[in-house]
Every structure is written in C-alpha cells, then in structure tokens.
C-alpha cells in the first residue's frame, strides 16, 4: 500500500497483505518472492545473489 496516498494497487515491501481497495479481505500476510530472495541473501551473508 502506498503510505502517501493510501492506494492499495501499489504494493511495496516484502510482505503481501490480503486486502482490497474497498477494505475487504481477511488481512492474511504472505511473504512475497522478494522476501524469500532477501532472506536467502542475508543467510548467505551476501554471497548468493541469484
């Protein structure tokens, strides 16, 4: 969600929240692929950037 506009169509960050523009959704949180990649980079101390 864009913090400046409250717009949900722009989704930044490493976690996806199940929420629609109209406020519907169950607010479940899911790790995005980018979060999984970032965890891999951290765990390899920056050695694995693939």
C-alpha positions in Angstrom: 0.0 0.0 0.0 1.3 3.4 -0.8 1.6 5.3 2.5 1.3 8.7 1.0 -2.0 8.1 -0.9 -3.5 5.1 0.8 -3.6 3.4 -2.6 -3.5 -0.4 -2.4 -2.9 -1.0 -6.1 0.8 -0.1 -5.4 2.1 -2.8 -3.2 5.6 -2.1 -1.8 7.6 -4.1 0.7 8.4 -7.8 1.4 5.0 -8.9 2.8 1.7 -9.1 0.9 -1.4 -8.3 2.9 -4.7 -9.8 1.6 -6.7 -6.5 1.4 -8.6 -4.9 -1.5 -9.1 -1.2 -2.3 -12.6 -1.3 -0.8 -11.3 -2.6 2.5 -12.5 -6.2 2.0 -10.1 -9.1 2.6 -9.0 -11.2 5.5 -5.8 -9.4 6.3 -3.7 -12.5 5.9 0.0 -11.8 5.5 2.2 -13.7 2.9 5.9 -13.4 2.2 6.5 -12.2 -1.4 9.1 -13.8 -3.6 11.3 -10.8 -2.9 11.2 -11.6 0.8 12.3 -15.1 0.2 15.1 -13.8 -2.0 16.2 -11.3 0.6 16.3 -13.9 3.3 18.5 -16.1 1.1 20.9 -13.2 0.6 21.0 -12.5 4.3 21.5 -16.1 5.2 24.4 -16.4 2.7 26.0 -13.2 4.0 25.6 -11.6 0.6 27.3 -14.4 -1.3 24.2 -15.7 -3.0 22.6 -13.0 -5.1 20.8 -15.3 -7.7 
